[in-house]
Amino acid sequence: MIASPRKLARRGILGINGRNTRYVADGNPRRRMPLVNDKVKTKELAREAGVPVPELYGVIEMQAQIKRLRHMLDEKRSFVIKPACGAQGDGIMVVEGENRKGWRLASGRVLSDRALRHHISNVLSGMYSLNGLQDVAMLEETVRFADIFGGVAEAGVPDLRIIVYRGVPTMAMARIPTRESDGKANLHKGGIGLGIDISTGLTTLGVQYDRVIDDHPESGAPLRGIQMPEWRAILDMSARCHGPTGLDYLGVDIVFDEMRGPLLLELNARPGLAVQLANCDGLDRRLLLIADWVRPEHTQDERVDFALHSFGPP
Amino acid sequence: MLRLLCAILILVGFGLFGYRAIMLDFPLTPDERSVLWSLEIQTQIAPADDGAKVSVFIPPKEGRFRPMNEKLLSDRMSLTVRSGPDGNRKALWSGGNIKQPATVYYRAQFFHQPFHDTDKRYHKGPEDLPENYRFAAERSPEQQTLAKRLMSETARNAYDDDVLTSLLVDRLRTGQDTVTRQLVGKEDTDTAIASAAAFVLSQNDTAARVVHGIPLGDKQGTIPLTAWIERWTGEEWQAYDVMTGDPVGHKDMLVLWRGDAPQVTVDGASLRRIRTAVTPLDIGSVAALAERRAGTENLLVMATLLDLPINTQLVVQMLLTIPIGVLVLVFMRQFIGVPTFGTFMPVLIALAFNATDLLTGLAILGTILLIGMSFRFFFSKLNLLLVPRLAATLTVIVMVMILVSVVADSYSLGTGFSVTLFPIVILTMTIERLSVTWEENGPEDASKEFVGSIVVAVAAYFVMNLALVRHLLFIYPELLLVILAIMLMMGRYSGFRLSELRRFRDLSKEW
């Protein structure tokens, strides 16, 4: 029923306490955390580092600015409303267009102008923000998701999560929504975590509710052996996030746009540990390898090369 | 750095604790019964024109009970206190030309020594007493003959001195024959039996003596004196109860004096009245300590929380338990991995349970949460802004609390007052968190966190309510330094949580 702690430690599995003390507390300076908690700031950082992100149409910071919504959008009628400090996709509203009755959402609902403004007002009051404090609403380009997972991701929008330690991509997984998770790529709710071999970009095995699975539990499609496109580019762009954030231990979330390719969605200073289950390997083992090897003078290419060579399937 | 800091904290904390516990005799455990009694021996004599001398036995200084704040009072009589080699103390009052009936008082408070359960080290054995020391008073030659006869009759059936003493006491108490009657005398009081037994035993060269004392218990007021005998076993004085003949521990007995002599002797006047009264002071060991501290100048003795007004003491006592509760919480979260709402919510709930009792507390919490939650779900349908919504929830909680108080009062459950002590704001935040978790992550996660919080709160409640824990922290607040050190060390614990051993169970399988 439970694992022996010694066995887990021998495989280099990282626990929450280990992550929080040795990697987050020791490697991620507190004053740099707001950079990743606030998605507006993250976007600026990413632009500086040359990492592609979904385009930002505008930011609504005060209730009074809600009136200027149409002005900010210009002629665009397809956009996403996102709380800058939200978590787990809460408060995100995807608008596809406008018709006579009001705004048409991706979910199929039609929202009146007033209801949309109310939603933005809720975002500003901090309804969806992590700490309940005042927040700002971002108006963002809608990502046209590329179907890179074939039939596996049919219930929603999958994303990639890459753990980057000191600029070295360490472990990766795809998060795939299921009908059970209500179309959200949230592993707590039944989304599938799909391990990705860092050295090749091929998917390995999946986990759902912390148990290892080989096939998609709903469609039965095999999860193993799907090739991620532009893998090197993905690793490059995730590694590039290390420098400007100044955070040693980072979770990089990436989505695939049909036209623009991989885009950085957000950064996470305390990425979860389920990635270990999906890769059937211990994070701590890899992190210690990196800590042993990496020197400040290593270039970014060297760091990615190191990852490509060192982290194969277990 | 951290290790050094922790080492220093632990060293200082335990050092102070050890010093105060061992060197200064601060109580280590809370006593359920009272440990402080006040004793008064009142002696009244008739007027005497030519002066009079009153001598009263007062309790020995050493023993299981120790006197504090001794006061010897009289009306214009001079006083001297004499100590005997066996620890007996006599107060001698004398005065000339006593016109009115005079009363002398001995008053003292007795403190139960927490560490010395045996009092043998205070009592010299026969070899340490002077040679002319008499264990039992001399009696006439006829009595000596009778004693020897009784002894030889009893000794036949006795295996050793212990059994012999018991048999002898039994025989003296129940015996109807002339031998025992003559030895005990007309009045077969326990004093008479004890003194006869001591006499018979001492005729046989066994060191035995009468002890007079009173039981210190819950009884209050005038207490009749009891007598028992002590026999020297070669190592210690063993007490025997006269009414049963059995060896006893006599833990609750305050010794007044040893030997055959009467409690009070008066020369030159007639004795009117002797009254020995005891009042148990209804305070715990903590207050006993406070009493004992009176007059000490040692800074480490002075530095206690006992000087605070009693209301403040109660608040401080509660405050001191919070770190313990938090320690439980840290353990449950960092080592076990129990999910809880907020950081300190469970401890605050535990504090609220303190005000009611556990079951009532749980019932009230359940009621408030249930009603609060249903209102919260209703509010969320109205699409309110966050702060006004919280305010509305809080108002509903206040109303529910008042309702619970009124209902509880009308059923005279007696919880009306303490209901208000439930931290309202905390409950509001709990309901908010609970319903947000419910809406976003589903009822399963919400109930997991809720159950986790309750489990931690109940665990914290039990630990915080251990009498020993409360007592130790109150008397030795320096232990907080140790708790602090433990928390600092837990802060760098990077091992697995119990919950993770289950979560990562698939990772240890295929190897």
Chai-1 contact restraints between the chains, C-beta under 6 A:
chainA,res_idxA,chainB,res_idxB,connection_type,confidence,min_distance_angstrom,max_distance_angstrom,comment,restraint_id
A,I2,B,L501,contact,1.0,0.0,6.0,A-B,restraint_1
A,I2,B,R502,contact,1.0,0.0,6.0,A-B,restraint_2
A,I2,B,R505,contact,1.0,0.0,6.0,A-B,restraint_3
A,A3,B,L501,contact,1.0,0.0,6.0,A-B,restraint_4
A,A3,B,F504,contact,1.0,0.0,6.0,A-B,restraint_5
A,A3,B,R505,contact,1.0,0.0,6.0,A-B,restraint_6
A,A3,B,S508,contact,1.0,0.0,6.0,A-B,restraint_7
A,P5,B,F496,contact,1.0,0.0,6.0,A-B,restraint_8
A,K7,B,S508,contact,1.0,0.0,6.0,A-B,restraint_9
A,L8,B,F504,contact,1.0,0.0,6.0,A-B,restraint_10
A,L8,B,S508,contact,1.0,0.0,6.0,A-B,restraint_11
A,I13,B,F504,contact,1.0,0.0,6.0,A-B,restraint_12
A,I13,B,L507,contact,1.0,0.0,6.0,A-B,restraint_13
A,G15,B,F496,contact,1.0,0.0,6.0,A-B,restraint_14
A,G15,B,E500,contact,1.0,0.0,6.0,A-B,restraint_15
A,N17,B,Q334,contact,1.0,0.0,6.0,A-B,restraint_16
A,N17,B,Y493,contact,1.0,0.0,6.0,A-B,restraint_17
A,N17,B,S494,contact,1.0,0.0,6.0,A-B,restraint_18
A,G18,B,S494,contact,1.0,0.0,6.0,A-B,restraint_19
A,T21,B,R492,contact,1.0,0.0,6.0,A-B,restraint_20
A,T21,B,S494,contact,1.0,0.0,6.0,A-B,restraint_21
A,R22,B,S494,contact,1.0,0.0,6.0,A-B,restraint_22
A,D90,B,E440,contact,1.0,0.0,6.0,A-B,restraint_23
A,S125,B,L385,contact,1.0,0.0,6.0,A-B,restraint_24
A,S125,B,L386,contact,1.0,0.0,6.0,A-B,restraint_25
A,G126,B,L386,contact,1.0,0.0,6.0,A-B,restraint_26
A,M127,B,L386,contact,1.0,0.0,6.0,A-B,restraint_27
A,D210,B,R503,contact,1.0,0.0,6.0,A-B,restraint_28
A,V212,B,D506,contact,1.0,0.0,6.0,A-B,restraint_29
